[in-house]
Amino acid sequence: MNRVELSAKSGSTGILMGDSFSHLSEQVGRKRLVIITDSNVGKLYRNRLEGYDSIEIGVGERVKTLSTVKTIYERLVEMKVDRSYFIVGMGGGLVTDIAGFSASTFMRGIMFGFIPTTLLAQVDASLGGKNGVNFQGFKNMIGTIKQPEFCLIDFSFLETLSTKQILSGMAEMIKCGAISDKGLFEYIEGNHKDMISLDKSRLEKAVESTIRVKMNFVERDELEGGERMKLNFGHTVGHAIEKVTGIPHGYAVSIGMVAAARLSKTKGLLASGQLDRLEMLLRDIGLPTKIRADYKELIEAISMDKKSAGDSINMVLLSKIGSAAILKIPKEELRETVKEVCV
């Protein structure tokens, strides 16, 4: 097990890479705990949850709402949970988002930690302190920034994932390489087949590198005032695609990265060869680079993005593999780029 510490203004997170769920009690100490999970995880790991108080929610973006949070509050009250308790979110990104938001707002905040069970959650959603829910169909419109006490990354959970879920997580890993770590990008280029097959050493190395990229951005800019926004590469268009079509997050981000990279080329920032290299890696892995969707619906969804202001929007663009910049882009330019990734 390798422990690294993420230190930010709202708190510190001990990231326990390669640890085991069986060590959960050691992380919580003497505090009583409640595990928040979803019905899929509950079904797969019922034996691991025995002996713990738990709250089980549904699955899918439809449950990532204030209504679900209200239900959790009600259960916590029924269980007589107070500030001496510890909340653990165990599941994918949806669970960690909801559990973190519920814990950071219940009784003005009680301690919480995460056990991410998907690759996407391990490299992205469970790290960085963003906790929240969707509102009126728009992603993460209501939330908090509060770091979990720990993030226990048990790679054995990945063995129950589908290939689609693995690929969804790998999209976020490619994103981190594209914006900040050329070496990580190259490592994925050379080892993606083994990673998809869950080769332990190769996957763990790439996961750790991805986590370190995200840690670097969060520690320098926890509240997303500048540099941390680069982690949104591919997400402006990706979130709109996810909302309109319902495809998995990583798949939507893959297409979003292509849109952002093409816009980068159009604006003279990114060389054609670099764009081709990104698109080739995504295709080789099995991620989509285009989507069958009405681009007008996507533009409407983008207009509700938190980074949108008037006739322009802040976009993360690439200057080369391993380097990104944030530019204010006229929405008309973005509209044309979105057309290119629609079929």
N, C-alpha and C positions, 0 to 999 in steps of 0.2 A: 504494500500500500504506500502511495506517495501523497503526502499532504502538502498543499500549497495554501497560502493565505491571501484572500482578496481583501484589501483594506480600503474603505470608502468612508465618507462623512457620516452616512447613516448607520454605519456598523461594519463589522468584519465577518467574512465567511470563510470557514475552514473547508476547503475543497478536498475531499478524501477520495482520490482516484484509485480505483482497484480495491476498494474496501468491500466489506460484506454486510448485508442486511442484518446478519446475526450480531453485529456490533452496535446496533441502534441504541440499546439501553445505555451503553457506555457513553455515547454522545449526549444523551439527554440527562444523564446523571440521576439525581434523586427526584427530579421533577416528574409529576404524573403527566402522561401524554395521551393525546387523541390523534389518531391517524385519519386523515381525509384522503379518500381514494375514489376510484370510479368502479362501475360494475364490471368492466372488463378485467381490471387488475384484481378486483375482489374474487372473480371467478377463477382466474389463473393461479392466484397465490393465497387462497383461503387458509392453507395450512400455516403460512408465514404470519398471517394476521391474527391467528388464535392467541388469546391471552391479552390482546390490546383492545382498548375502547376505540371504536372506529365509526366514521360517518361515510356512507357511500353515496356518491352522486351519479347522475347519468353520464352518457358519453356524447361527444360531438359538440360543435360550436353552438348548437341551439340551447345548451345548458349553461353556457358561459354568460350568465346574466345576473342582475341584481336579485332576481327571484330566487335563484339557487343560493346566493349568498344569504338571503333572508332565511331560507330553510336551514342553512348551516348555523346561523345565529340561534335559531329556535332550538336546534338540537343541543348546541353548547349550553344554552340556558337550562334545558331539561337535564343535562348531565352535570349541572352545577359546576361548570368549568369556571375557574377564576384565574387571576394573573399568576398563580403559582403553577399553572399547567404549561405544557409545551405542545404546540401543534406541529404535526409532521405531514407534509403533502407528499403522497406516494403515488406516482403515476406519470403521465406525459405532461406536456406543457400546459394543457388546459387545466389539469389538476393543480399543478404548482402555481399557476396564475391565480386560480380561485382560492386555494388554500392560503397563499401568501397575502392576498387582499383581505380575506376574512380574518386572519390572525392579526394583521397589522391595524385593523380597525375595531375589532371586538374588544370592548373594555379599554379603548384607546390604545390597544396594542399589547399583544402577548408574544412571547418568544416562539419562533418557528424555525423549522429546517425542512429540507427536501430530500427525497429519495427518487430521483428521476429514473423512470423505467423504460424510456425510449431514447434512441440515439439523438433525436432532435432536442429533447429536453436536456440531455446530458451536456450537449455542446452549446445550447443557446437559452432555452426558456427558463431553466432553473437558476441561471447565473445572471447577476447584475442588479438584482433588486427590484425589477419592474414587476408589479403585481396588479392585476386588474381584470375587468370584465368588458364585454362588448355592450353597446347601447344602441338601440334602434337599428341593429344590423351592422354597425360600424365597429371595426376592430379596436379593442382596448381603449375605448373612449373614457372610461372611468377607472381610476386606479391610484396606486401609491408607489413611491420608491422607498423601499426598506429592505436591507440586506438580510437574508436568512442567516441563522447562526452557523449552519453547516449545509453542505451539499454532498451526500454520500453516494458515490458513483460505483454501483455494483454492476460490473459488465455481464454478469450471468443473466440479468433481466433481458438482455438483447437477444438471447437464444429463442425467445418466443415471438419475436417480431417477424412480420412479413418482409419480403424484399422491398415492397413499396415503402414501408416505414423506414427501412435502412436508407433507401435512396433519399427520402425526405430529409433525414438528418444530414446526409452527405452534401445536400445542396447548401446548407448553412456552413459546412466546413469549407466548401469551395469558395463561398462568399468571403469568409475570413482570410483565406489565402489570397483571393483576388484584391482585396482592399489593403492588405497590410503585411502579408508574409509570402513572398514568392517561393521560398523553400517549401512551405506547406503545400502550396498549389502544385509544385513540381512533384512532391511526394505522392499526392493523390493521383496525379497523372500516371505515375509509375507503379502504383500499388492498388488502384481502385478495385480490381477484380478480387484480390485477396481480402480487401476490406469488406466488400459486399458479402464474401463468404465467411465473414467474422473471424478471419485470422487474428488471433489474440494480440500478438506483438505489433503487427502493422496497424491494426485499428486503434489500439491503446496509444501508440505513438502519435497518430494523427489527432485523436481526441485531445490529448494533453496539449499539443501545439495549438489546436483551435481554442481551447479554454484559455491559454496564455494570451492569445490575441485579444479575446474578449476582456480578460482581466485588465490588460493594458489600457484599453479604451475606457472602461468603467472607472478605474482608479484615477485617471486623469480628468474625467468629465462625467461624474456620476449622474448629474441632473440633465444631461444631454443639451448643454449650452453650446456645444460646438463639435469637438472631435468625435464624441460618442455617436453623433448622428451618422457617421460613416458606416456604422453597423447596420444602417437601414438600406444599404446597397441592395437593389432588387426588390425592396419591400413596398415602395410607393405604388408601382404597377402591380406587384405581387399581391398585396392585400386587396386591391380592387378585383383582381382575377379570382382570388379566393372567395370574396364576397359574392361575385356575380355567378361563378360556375360551381363553387363548392369543391374544387379539387384540393388535394392535400397541400398543406402549407409549403413544404419544400418544393413541390412541383410548381406551385404558383410563383415562388421566389426564383426558381430557375428561369422561368419565362421573363420575370421582372428583371433579372440580371441581364438577360439578352437585350431587352428593351433599353435599359440604362446604358449598356455597353455600345449599342448601336447609336444612341444619342451622343455618347462620348466621341464616337468616330465622326459623326456628322458635324460636331462642333470643333473638330480638328484636334481633339485631346488624345485620342487613342488610335494607334496605327492599325491598319487592316489586319495584319498578321496576328496582333494581340486579340482582336475581336474574334478572329477565326479560331484561335487557340482556346478561348473560353467556350465558344459554342461547340467545338469538337469534343472537349472534355465532358460537357453536359450530355451530349448525344451518346458518346461512348459509354457513359455510365448507365444511360437509360432514362435520363431526365428529359422532359419536353422543352422545346425552344419556341414553340408556337402554340396557340390555343384557338379552338373554334368558339368564338364569342363575338357579340356585337360591340364594336369598339366604342360606340356612343354610350352604352351602359357602363363600360369601364371608365370612360372619362367622367361620367356623372359620379361614380363611386370615388374616383380620385379627388374630385372637388371637395369631398368631405374629409380628406386626409388631414391630419393634425398639422402637417407641414405646409398646407395650402394657404395662400394669402392673396386675395384679389385675383389678378390675372396671371399670377406667377406661383411657382412652387419650388421649395428647396429640394434639390435632387442630388443624390450621390452618384458621381460619374468617375470613370477610371481614366488615369493618365497612362498607366501601364499595369501589367500584372504585378500586384504587390503595392500599388499606390493609388489612392483615391482623393477626390476633392469634392467639396460641397459647393454647388452653384445654384443661383436663382434662375430658374428656367421659365420662359413664357409658356403658358399652357398650350398655346397654339403649336409650339415646337414639339411638345410632349404628345399632343394629339396625333401628329403625323407619325411619330415613332410607335405609338400604340397600334396604329393601323398596320404597321409592318409585322407585328407578331400575332395578328389575328388572321385566321383563315376561314 
